[in-house]
Amino acid sequence: MGVMISMLGFALFLMGQASPASAESAPADIIVTAAKPPTPKEARHFVRSISIESDGQLARFGDPVCPRVLGLEESAARVMEGRFRMVAQEAGILVGSANCRPNALMVFVEDGHALIEELYHKQPGWLGGLTSYEIARLREASGPVRIWRSISLQNEDGQTQHGGILRVLSGSVINPQTQQAIDGAVLVFDNSATLGKTVRQLADYAALRLLAKTRPPAAAGETATILSLFDQADSAAPIMMTSIDQQYLRALYKGPGNRSAGVKKNDIARNVARAPRQSP
């Protein structure tokens, strides 16, 4: 279970740490037009740039996703959770019921670094699913957003180990016998970095970071993506998830989860290159 052993307890802990922040509502009268779809070469570069592998595969949620927002005013938090659910459903991702157990946390705090240090020194169990290297990277992170995930090994049917044994049926280089599953994930925003951002922008950014193991692209502005939301070099960050981002999520969750990272990236890139222009 790793990091998510006490996800509910972690949420309760954070509720006592975070002071409600406010976020702007998304304007209703803005017309959105997606940028020109990338060429196949550009799509492959984009997918490679934002995708983070886990043991040679691309991890994704197997269980229904259950979002929870902490640290925002109640009304904004509910809107953000609703938007997150909508994005997930449109990508073909299973979503939990209204009273589900949270496994995708979006947290707003004054100082993300201070929160990580408090967890490390006082509540290390909530980082128990991370390696020493991952914890060190998390503590050294200096940006406005911090994220960590609990990932487990499952067989091709989505079953986990029982009694130390993982039953597998068949496999190949293209389709291994196992797959990497995201059991839960936490995304922490520094309040100061969210000023001027809308709830929709924050929800869409969180969705692409939490539902997939992704990172912002190395070079800002090359491809239109919500992942550039906090990149100061990109003054024209999208006001919502782009059609390219949507195609990425849809392709990631389409088909079996036990594909090799190389095969899956190629599948995703083909879909990204076919991203339609976004309608108003």
QUIUR-V886674 format. One record per run of one state. SS is the DSSP state (H for helix, E for strand, C for the rest). FROM is the first residue (numbers start at 1). TO is the last residue. Records with the same first field share a line. If there is no record, write none. Layout:
BEGIN
SS=FROM-TO ; FROM-TO
END
This chain:
BEGIN
C=1-1 ; 18-20 ; 22-23 ; 25-39 ; 52-53 ; 55-56 ; 58-59 ; 62-64 ; 66-66 ; 71-71 ; 73-73 ; 91-94 ; 96-103 ; 110-111 ; 123-123 ; 128-131 ; 141-144 ; 156-161 ; 163-164 ; 166-174 ; 176-177 ; 195-197 ; 211-211 ; 213-213 ; 215-225 ; 229-242 ; 254-258 ; 260-260 ; 274-280
H=2-17 ; 40-50 ; 74-90 ; 112-122 ; 124-127 ; 132-140 ; 191-194 ; 199-210 ; 226-228 ; 243-253 ; 261-273
E=21-21 ; 24-24 ; 51-51 ; 54-54 ; 57-57 ; 60-61 ; 65-65 ; 67-70 ; 72-72 ; 95-95 ; 104-109 ; 145-155 ; 162-162 ; 165-165 ; 175-175 ; 178-190 ; 198-198 ; 212-212 ; 214-214 ; 259-259
END
